[in-house]
Amino acid sequence: MLSPKRTRFRKQHRGRMKG
């Protein structure tokens, strides 16, 4: 879905949404 450049961003987002 998102580019590999935004992969690091998705990881942070997941921690905030799930965590």
ZIRAFEN-V188555 format. One record per run of one state. SS is the DSSP state (a for helix, b for strand, c for the rest). FROM is the first residue (numbers start at 1). TO is the last residue. If there is no record, write none. Layout:
ss=SS from=FROM to=TO
ss=SS from=FROM to=TO
This chain:
ss=c from=1 to=3
ss=a from=4 to=18
ss=c from=19 to=19
